[in-house]
């Protein structure tokens, strides 16, 4: 088997994935939800830190459920903020938790 025939399938797969990511990326930017996933990840990390602070095993179910509860609470806050879009500008709203959550995690640790 030659090198080119061996690399043909991964090359075609990379072209397909590039097209899919470009298509989905355009829709994400149009909807304005670029930083929501990063914010929810930071909130989940804060939940894990607080769970460890309260004595849960970092890899146990208590830490998982606490992190999940924090994530759901953050999603609830984001959905409430989206409903009141007239009072709060749309662009900076997902970035609001990106600053204090790592600081809070460091303070708790």
C-alpha positions in Angstrom: 0.0 0.0 0.0 1.5 3.3 -1.0 1.6 6.3 1.3 -0.8 8.3 -0.8 -3.5 5.7 -0.8 -3.0 5.2 2.9 -3.5 9.0 3.5 -6.5 9.4 1.1 -9.2 8.5 3.6 -7.9 10.8 6.4 -7.5 13.6 3.9 -11.1 13.3 2.7 -12.4 13.0 6.3 -10.5 16.2 7.2 -12.1 18.0 4.2 -15.6 16.9 5.3 -15.0 17.9 8.9 -13.7 21.3 7.8 -16.9 21.9 5.8 -19.1 20.8 8.7 -17.3 23.0 11.2 -17.4 26.0 8.9 -21.2 25.6 8.4 -21.9 25.1 12.1 -19.5 27.9 13.0 -21.4 30.4 10.9 -24.6 29.5 12.7 -23.0 29.8 16.1 -21.7 33.3 15.3 -25.1 34.3 13.9 -26.9 33.3 17.0 -24.4 35.0 19.3 -23.7 32.0 21.6 -19.9 32.0 21.1 -18.8 32.3 24.8 -21.7 30.5 26.5 -19.9 27.1 26.4 -16.8 28.6 27.9 -18.8 30.3 30.6 -20.6 27.1 31.5 -17.3 25.2 31.6 -15.9 27.8 34.1 -19.1 27.5 36.2 -18.8 23.7 36.2 -15.2 24.0 37.3 -16.3 26.3 40.1 -18.8 23.7 41.2 -16.2 20.9 41.2 -13.9 23.1 43.3 -16.6 23.8 45.8 -17.5 20.1 46.0 -13.9 19.3 46.8 -13.9 22.0 49.4 -16.8 20.4 51.1 -15.0 17.0 51.2 -16.3 15.2 48.1 -13.9 13.0 46.2 -12.8 14.9 43.1 -13.5 11.9 40.9 -16.6 10.7 42.7 -20.3 11.2 42.1 -20.7 14.0 44.6 -18.3 16.2 42.7 -20.0 15.3 39.5 -23.5 16.2 40.7 -22.4 19.4 42.3 -20.7 20.5 39.1 -23.8 19.5 37.1 -26.0 21.5 39.5 -23.8 24.6 39.1 -23.9 24.2 35.3 -27.7 23.9 35.3 -27.9 27.0 37.5 -25.6 28.9 35.1 -27.8 27.8 32.2 -30.8 29.0 34.0 -29.2 32.4 34.6 -28.2 32.7 30.9 -31.7 31.8 29.8 -33.2 34.4 32.1 -30.8 37.0 30.9 -31.6 36.2 27.2 -35.3 36.7 28.1 -34.4 40.2 29.3 -32.3 41.2 26.3 -33.6 44.7 26.2 -32.0 45.6 29.5 -28.7 43.8 29.1 -26.6 44.0 25.8 -26.4 40.7 24.1 -22.6 40.4 23.4 -21.1 40.7 26.8 -23.6 38.6 28.7 -21.9 35.2 28.3 -18.5 36.8 29.1 -19.7 38.0 32.5 -18.9 34.7 34.4 -15.6 34.2 32.5 -13.8 36.7 34.9 -14.9 35.9 38.4 -15.3 32.1 38.3 -11.6 31.2 38.0 -10.9 33.8 40.7 -13.5 32.2 42.9 -12.1 28.8 42.3 -8.7 30.0 43.3 -10.1 31.6 46.5 -11.9 28.4 47.4 -8.9 26.1 46.9 
